[in-house]
Amino acid sequence: MLPPLPERMRPKSLDQYVGQRHLVGDGCVLRKMIESGNLSSFILWGPPGVGKTTLAHIIAETMDREFYTLSAVASGVKDVRDVFDKARKGGLFNQKGAPILFIDEIHRFNKAQQDALLGAVENGTIVLIGATTENPSFEVITPLLSRCQVFVLKSLERNDLQTLLDRALQEDVLLKDKDIQLVETDALMRYSGGDARKLLNVLEIVVDSFAGRSPIVIDNKTVTESIQENMAIYDKDGEMHYDIISAFIKSIRGSDPNAAIYYLARMIDGGEDPLFIARRLCLSASEDVGLANPNALLLANACFEVVSKIGMPEGRIPLAETTVYLASSPKSNGSYMAIEKALALVKETGNLSVPLPIRNAPTQLMKDLNYSDGYKYAHDYPGHFADMEFLPEEIKGTVFYDPQLNKHENVLRAYLEACWPKYYPKK
C-alpha cells in the first residue's frame, strides 16, 4: 500500500525543497552551514506543514550523518538516553561528524527531559535539531536555548503552494497517469492555509472523491464539497487547532463567555497544551481587554503561573475562571492600536532625533552640546506635570493613544484632557 501523497512527495534534497529561501537559498545561513560541514544544534520554529521535519531529513541525508528521530509526545528521558548510547557507540567509528537527533514538537518536553539533552549537546555527542510550533523562548529551557540557534520558518506563499501542486500532478506515481484538470485553485489554497501537508492531503481527498471517474476536474466547488464530506479525514492530524483557538479568542473579544468556555472545553478535550491556552489568555487580556480592566492581565498572568505549577487536569479550573473573566470584562484595544500606530510611524519616518532637553547628559561634553538643557522635572511643578514637548520635532503633536469609552479609560482621558488640551480636546 502506498503512503499518503504528502509522504510520497516529500523532497529529498535542498533543490527540491520549496519555501524558506531566507534560510536555504544561495548564501543563506542554513545552506552555508550544510555546505561547510560545520553543523551546530538549532531549533526550527514555525507553523505546521512548512517543512521542519523535511528539512531535518534533507540535512542529515545531504551531510551523510547518522539520523535519530524522537517525538516529544511519545518519548521519555529513557528514549533520549538510549539515543545517546547509540550515538556514542557509533561515534567510535564515525568520521562524518556527530549524529543528528531530531526531536519533533520539542516544546512538549518537560524540564527534566530537556535537561537530559544538555550534556550530549554541549560535548558534541549529538547535534540537536528541534522542531516546534511554539515560541522557543517560552517553551525551551534557557540553558538548552543558549546552546541552539533558532531559525524561524514562514508559512508558504501562494507561488510555493502552486509549485507543490504542479509537481504533485506531474511527478507523483499515481497522479501523473490520471486525467486531472486543475481549473481553479482558490479553495485549495484557502483550505491549505499555507500548510504544504494540508494542501496535498486536500488534493488527494478531492482526487479520491472521483472514485475512478475521468476526467478529474478540480474547481472551487468540487474542493469545498469534497472537504465537507470528508472533514474527519481532512482534520485527522488535528489541523482544526488554529480554527478552534481563533474561535476561542474571538468569543472572548466578542464578550460571549458561553462560547468562550465551549471552545476552551474543545481544546482541553482535544489534548491542547494548557500553557498554549494560558499564553493566549495573557495576549487577549492585553490586546482585547486592555486598559478597560487592567486587572485582566494580572489575572491572566496569575493563571499562567498557576497552570505551570499544577498542570492538568486541575489546570482546567483557573483556565475556565480566566476565560469567563476576560469574556465578561469591558473591552478596549486602545493600547494595542497605539503601539501599532507608533510602529507604523517609526517605519515611515526612521530614527528621528530625540529632542535635546530630554537627552541623557552623563558627560561634560554632552552638557556643552546642550543635552538635557531646558528639561523640566515634572515633580517640581503643580500636579506633577510640566508642559513640554517630548516627541521629535518632525512628529510633535501626534496622538497614538486614544482612550476608549469605558469606566477606567474615562478617568485616563480626563487626566490627559487636563494635561494636554491641545491634543486631547474634551469630547
CORGICOR-V616922 format. One record per residue. N is the residue number from 1. RES is the residue in one small letter. PHI is phi in whole degrees, 0 to 359 (NA if undefined). BURIAL is b if it has 9 or more other C-alpha atoms within 8 Angstrom, else e. D_CENTER is the distance of its C-alpha to the mean C-alpha in whole Angstrom. Layout:
n-><N & N>
res-><RES & RES>
phi-><PHI & PHI>
burial-><BURIAL & BURIAL>
d_center-><D_CENTER & D_CENTER>
This chain:
n-><1 & 2 & 3 & 4 & 5 & 6 & 7 & 8 & 9 & 10 & 11 & 12 & 13 & 14 & 15 & 16 & 17 & 18 & 19 & 20 & 21 & 22 & 23 & 24 & 25 & 26 & 27 & 28 & 29 & 30 & 31 & 32 & 33 & 34 & 35 & 36 & 37 & 38 & 39 & 40 & 41 & 42 & 43 & 44 & 45 & 46 & 47 & 48 & 49 & 50 & 51 & 52 & 53 & 54 & 55 & 56 & 57 & 58 & 59 & 60 & 61 & 62 & 63 & 64 & 65 & 66 & 67 & 68 & 69 & 70 & 71 & 72 & 73 & 74 & 75 & 76 & 77 & 78 & 79 & 80 & 81 & 82 & 83 & 84 & 85 & 86 & 87 & 88 & 89 & 90 & 91 & 92 & 93 & 94 & 95 & 96 & 97 & 98 & 99 & 100 & 101 & 102 & 103 & 104 & 105 & 106 & 107 & 108 & 109 & 110 & 111 & 112 & 113 & 114 & 115 & 116 & 117 & 118 & 119 & 120 & 121 & 122 & 123 & 124 & 125 & 126 & 127 & 128 & 129 & 130 & 131 & 132 & 133 & 134 & 135 & 136 & 137 & 138 & 139 & 140 & 141 & 142 & 143 & 144 & 145 & 146 & 147 & 148 & 149 & 150 & 151 & 152 & 153 & 154 & 155 & 156 & 157 & 158 & 159 & 160 & 161 & 162 & 163 & 164 & 165 & 166 & 167 & 168 & 169 & 170 & 171 & 172 & 173 & 174 & 175 & 176 & 177 & 178 & 179 & 180 & 181 & 182 & 183 & 184 & 185 & 186 & 187 & 188 & 189 & 190 & 191 & 192 & 193 & 194 & 195 & 196 & 197 & 198 & 199 & 200 & 201 & 202 & 203 & 204 & 205 & 206 & 207 & 208 & 209 & 210 & 211 & 212 & 213 & 214 & 215 & 216 & 217 & 218 & 219 & 220 & 221 & 222 & 223 & 224 & 225 & 226 & 227 & 228 & 229 & 230 & 231 & 232 & 233 & 234 & 235 & 236 & 237 & 238 & 239 & 240 & 241 & 242 & 243 & 244 & 245 & 246 & 247 & 248 & 249 & 250 & 251 & 252 & 253 & 254 & 255 & 256 & 257 & 258 & 259 & 260 & 261 & 262 & 263 & 264 & 265 & 266 & 267 & 268 & 269 & 270 & 271 & 272 & 273 & 274 & 275 & 276 & 277 & 278 & 279 & 280 & 281 & 282 & 283 & 284 & 285 & 286 & 287 & 288 & 289 & 290 & 291 & 292 & 293 & 294 & 295 & 296 & 297 & 298 & 299 & 300 & 301 & 302 & 303 & 304 & 305 & 306 & 307 & 308 & 309 & 310 & 311 & 312 & 313 & 314 & 315 & 316 & 317 & 318 & 319 & 320 & 321 & 322 & 323 & 324 & 325 & 326 & 327 & 328 & 329 & 330 & 331 & 332 & 333 & 334 & 335 & 336 & 337 & 338 & 339 & 340 & 341 & 342 & 343 & 344 & 345 & 346 & 347 & 348 & 349 & 350 & 351 & 352 & 353 & 354 & 355 & 356 & 357 & 358 & 359 & 360 & 361 & 362 & 363 & 364 & 365 & 366 & 367 & 368 & 369 & 370 & 371 & 372 & 373 & 374 & 375 & 376 & 377 & 378 & 379 & 380 & 381 & 382 & 383 & 384 & 385 & 386 & 387 & 388 & 389 & 390 & 391 & 392 & 393 & 394 & 395 & 396 & 397 & 398 & 399 & 400 & 401 & 402 & 403 & 404 & 405 & 406 & 407 & 408 & 409 & 410 & 411 & 412 & 413 & 414 & 415 & 416 & 417 & 418 & 419 & 420 & 421 & 422 & 423 & 424 & 425 & 426 & 427>
res-><m & l & p & p & l & p & e & r & m & r & p & k & s & l & d & q & y & v & g & q & r & h & l & v & g & d & g & c & v & l & r & k & m & i & e & s & g & n & l & s & s & f & i & l & w & g & p & p & g & v & g & k & t & t & l & a & h & i & i & a & e & t & m & d & r & e & f & y & t & l & s & a & v & a & s & g & v & k & d & v & r & d & v & f & d & k & a & r & k & g & g & l & f & n & q & k & g & a & p & i & l & f & i & d & e & i & h & r & f & n & k & a & q & q & d & a & l & l & g & a & v & e & n & g & t & i & v & l & i & g & a & t & t & e & n & p & s & f & e & v & i & t & p & l & l & s & r & c & q & v & f & v & l & k & s & l & e & r & n & d & l & q & t & l & l & d & r & a & l & q & e & d & v & l & l & k & d & k & d & i & q & l & v & e & t & d & a & l & m & r & y & s & g & g & d & a & r & k & l & l & n & v & l & e & i & v & v & d & s & f & a & g & r & s & p & i & v & i & d & n & k & t & v & t & e & s & i & q & e & n & m & a & i & y & d & k & d & g & e & m & h & y & d & i & i & s & a & f & i & k & s & i & r & g & s & d & p & n & a & a & i & y & y & l & a & r & m & i & d & g & g & e & d & p & l & f & i & a & r & r & l & c & l & s & a & s & e & d & v & g & l & a & n & p & n & a & l & l & l & a & n & a & c & f & e & v & v & s & k & i & g & m & p & e & g & r & i & p & l & a & e & t & t & v & y & l & a & s & s & p & k & s & n & g & s & y & m & a & i & e & k & a & l & a & l & v & k & e & t & g & n & l & s & v & p & l & p & i & r & n & a & p & t & q & l & m & k & d & l & n & y & s & d & g & y & k & y & a & h & d & y & p & g & h & f & a & d & m & e & f & l & p & e & e & i & k & g & t & v & f & y & d & p & q & l & n & k & h & e & n & v & l & r & a & y & l & e & a & c & w & p & k & y & y & p & k & k>
phi-><NA & 286 & 290 & 299 & 306 & 303 & 286 & 296 & 263 & 298 & 293 & 253 & 214 & 297 & 293 & 272 & 288 & 252 & 90 & 56 & 295 & 291 & 250 & 245 & 292 & 305 & 80 & 270 & 301 & 287 & 297 & 296 & 298 & 292 & 293 & 281 & 83 & 262 & 264 & 246 & 293 & 205 & 238 & 262 & 244 & 181 & 293 & 297 & 74 & 255 & 107 & 293 & 295 & 301 & 298 & 299 & 297 & 297 & 299 & 298 & 293 & 296 & 269 & 56 & 260 & 298 & 229 & 242 & 226 & 227 & 257 & 296 & 289 & 252 & 251 & 241 & 300 & 300 & 298 & 297 & 292 & 298 & 297 & 299 & 298 & 296 & 295 & 295 & 295 & 292 & 294 & 296 & 243 & 264 & 257 & 262 & 115 & 298 & 298 & 260 & 251 & 259 & 243 & 280 & 55 & 300 & 295 & 278 & 292 & 279 & 300 & 297 & 294 & 292 & 302 & 296 & 279 & 304 & 301 & 293 & 292 & 293 & 270 & 83 & 299 & 223 & 257 & 269 & 240 & 257 & 233 & 209 & 264 & 250 & 299 & 300 & 300 & 268 & 253 & 250 & 298 & 302 & 300 & 286 & 298 & 290 & 262 & 231 & 282 & 243 & 248 & 265 & 261 & 252 & 301 & 290 & 281 & 301 & 292 & 295 & 295 & 295 & 300 & 295 & 299 & 300 & 294 & 297 & 291 & 267 & 243 & 297 & 299 & 265 & 287 & 296 & 264 & 263 & 273 & 252 & 248 & 271 & 273 & 224 & 235 & 303 & 292 & 302 & 294 & 295 & 289 & 286 & 59 & 81 & 253 & 297 & 297 & 295 & 302 & 289 & 298 & 297 & 302 & 294 & 299 & 295 & 297 & 296 & 294 & 279 & 47 & 88 & 287 & 217 & 284 & 264 & 260 & 257 & 227 & 298 & 296 & 297 & 296 & 299 & 296 & 295 & 291 & 297 & 283 & 236 & 300 & 296 & 290 & 302 & 257 & 295 & 258 & 71 & 282 & 277 & 316 & 285 & 292 & 291 & 294 & 296 & 296 & 299 & 294 & 290 & 290 & 296 & 300 & 275 & 59 & 244 & 296 & 290 & 294 & 299 & 290 & 297 & 291 & 298 & 298 & 300 & 291 & 297 & 297 & 276 & 83 & 299 & 298 & 297 & 287 & 298 & 295 & 297 & 295 & 293 & 293 & 298 & 295 & 296 & 299 & 278 & 283 & 255 & 269 & 55 & 282 & 292 & 205 & 301 & 294 & 299 & 293 & 297 & 293 & 297 & 295 & 298 & 300 & 301 & 296 & 295 & 297 & 299 & 275 & 262 & 66 & 253 & 273 & 297 & 299 & 298 & 286 & 296 & 297 & 293 & 301 & 292 & 300 & 296 & 297 & 294 & 295 & 268 & 274 & 299 & 244 & 205 & 248 & 301 & 290 & 298 & 294 & 297 & 289 & 296 & 293 & 294 & 296 & 298 & 290 & 299 & 297 & 284 & 256 & 75 & 271 & 285 & 290 & 289 & 305 & 305 & 300 & 251 & 280 & 285 & 227 & 281 & 241 & 296 & 302 & 295 & 294 & 296 & 272 & 72 & 299 & 73 & 289 & 92 & 290 & 255 & 283 & 307 & 288 & 275 & 244 & 304 & 71 & 57 & 221 & 238 & 282 & 207 & 275 & 247 & 281 & 305 & 307 & 294 & 234 & 299 & 89 & 291 & 254 & 265 & 263 & 244 & 304 & 278 & 273 & 204 & 306 & 288 & 285 & 297 & 293 & 297 & 297 & 299 & 294 & 292 & 297 & 289 & 282 & 233 & 300 & 286 & 257 & 234 & 294 & 298 & 264>
burial-><e & e & e & e & b & b & e & e & e & e & b & b & b & b & e & e & b & e & e & b & e & e & b & b & b & e & e & b & b & e & b & b & b & b & e & e & e & e & e & e & b & b & b & b & b & b & b & e & b & b & e & b & e & b & b & b & b & b & b & b & b & b & b & e & b & e & b & b & e & b & b & b & e & e & b & e & b & e & b & b & b & e & b & b & e & e & b & b & e & e & b & e & e & e & e & e & e & b & b & b & b & b & b & b & b & b & b & e & b & e & e & e & b & b & e & b & b & b & e & b & b & e & e & e & b & b & b & b & b & b & b & b & b & b & e & b & e & e & b & b & b & e & e & b & b & e & b & b & b & b & b & e & b & e & b & b & e & e & e & b & b & e & b & b & b & e & b & b & b & e & e & b & e & e & b & b & e & b & e & b & e & e & e & e & b & e & b & b & b & e & b & b & e & b & b & b & b & b & b & b & b & b & b & b & b & b & b & e & e & b & e & e & e & e & e & b & b & b & b & b & e & b & b & b & e & b & b & e & e & b & e & e & e & b & b & e & e & e & e & e & e & e & e & b & b & e & b & b & b & e & b & b & b & e & b & b & b & e & b & b & b & e & b & b & e & b & b & b & e & e & e & b & e & b & b & b & b & b & b & b & b & b & e & b & b & b & b & b & b & b & b & b & b & b & e & b & b & e & b & b & b & e & b & b & e & b & b & e & e & e & b & e & e & e & b & b & e & b & b & b & e & b & b & b & b & b & b & b & b & b & b & b & b & b & b & b & b & b & b & e & b & b & e & e & e & b & e & e & e & e & e & e & e & e & b & b & b & b & b & e & b & e & e & e & e & b & b & e & e & b & b & b & b & e & e & e & e & e & e & e & b & e & e & e & b & b & e & e & e & e & b & b & e & e & e & b & e & e & e & b & e & e & b & b & e & b & e & b & b & b & e & b & b & e & e & b & b & e & e & b & b & e & e & b & e & e & e>
d_center-><36 & 33 & 29 & 27 & 26 & 23 & 24 & 27 & 26 & 23 & 24 & 26 & 26 & 24 & 26 & 25 & 21 & 20 & 17 & 15 & 18 & 17 & 17 & 20 & 22 & 26 & 25 & 22 & 21 & 20 & 23 & 25 & 24 & 25 & 28 & 30 & 29 & 28 & 25 & 23 & 20 & 17 & 13 & 11 & 7 & 6 & 6 & 10 & 13 & 12 & 15 & 14 & 17 & 19 & 18 & 19 & 22 & 23 & 23 & 25 & 28 & 28 & 29 & 31 & 29 & 30 & 27 & 26 & 23 & 22 & 20 & 18 & 19 & 23 & 24 & 25 & 27 & 30 & 28 & 26 & 30 & 31 & 29 & 30 & 34 & 34 & 32 & 35 & 37 & 36 & 36 & 39 & 40 & 37 & 37 & 34 & 32 & 30 & 28 & 25 & 23 & 20 & 18 & 16 & 13 & 14 & 12 & 15 & 18 & 20 & 21 & 24 & 23 & 21 & 24 & 26 & 24 & 25 & 28 & 28 & 25 & 27 & 30 & 29 & 30 & 27 & 24 & 21 & 18 & 15 & 12 & 9 & 6 & 6 & 6 & 9 & 11 & 11 & 12 & 14 & 18 & 19 & 21 & 19 & 17 & 20 & 21 & 18 & 16 & 13 & 12 & 9 & 9 & 9 & 10 & 14 & 16 & 19 & 22 & 20 & 20 & 24 & 24 & 23 & 25 & 28 & 28 & 28 & 31 & 33 & 32 & 31 & 35 & 35 & 34 & 35 & 39 & 38 & 39 & 36 & 35 & 32 & 33 & 30 & 26 & 25 & 24 & 23 & 20 & 19 & 19 & 17 & 14 & 13 & 14 & 17 & 18 & 18 & 20 & 22 & 23 & 23 & 26 & 28 & 28 & 30 & 32 & 33 & 34 & 37 & 38 & 40 & 41 & 41 & 40 & 37 & 36 & 32 & 31 & 29 & 31 & 32 & 28 & 28 & 31 & 30 & 26 & 28 & 30 & 28 & 25 & 25 & 25 & 22 & 20 & 22 & 18 & 17 & 15 & 16 & 13 & 11 & 15 & 16 & 13 & 13 & 17 & 17 & 15 & 18 & 21 & 20 & 20 & 23 & 25 & 26 & 26 & 27 & 24 & 22 & 23 & 24 & 20 & 20 & 22 & 21 & 18 & 20 & 22 & 20 & 19 & 15 & 14 & 16 & 14 & 11 & 13 & 15 & 12 & 11 & 15 & 15 & 13 & 15 & 18 & 18 & 17 & 19 & 22 & 22 & 25 & 27 & 27 & 25 & 26 & 23 & 21 & 23 & 23 & 20 & 19 & 22 & 21 & 18 & 21 & 23 & 21 & 20 & 24 & 25 & 22 & 23 & 25 & 26 & 23 & 23 & 26 & 24 & 21 & 24 & 25 & 22 & 21 & 25 & 25 & 22 & 24 & 27 & 27 & 27 & 25 & 24 & 21 & 24 & 22 & 19 & 21 & 23 & 20 & 19 & 22 & 23 & 20 & 21 & 25 & 24 & 22 & 26 & 28 & 27 & 28 & 31 & 34 & 34 & 37 & 40 & 40 & 37 & 37 & 37 & 40 & 41 & 43 & 47 & 46 & 43 & 45 & 48 & 45 & 45 & 42 & 42 & 45 & 45 & 42 & 43 & 42 & 41 & 43 & 46 & 46 & 47 & 44 & 42 & 41 & 42 & 42 & 41 & 38 & 35 & 33 & 34 & 37 & 35 & 33 & 35 & 35 & 32 & 31 & 27 & 27 & 29 & 29 & 29 & 32 & 32 & 34 & 32 & 31 & 35 & 36 & 33 & 35 & 38 & 38 & 36 & 39 & 41 & 40 & 39 & 41 & 41 & 37 & 37 & 40 & 41 & 40>
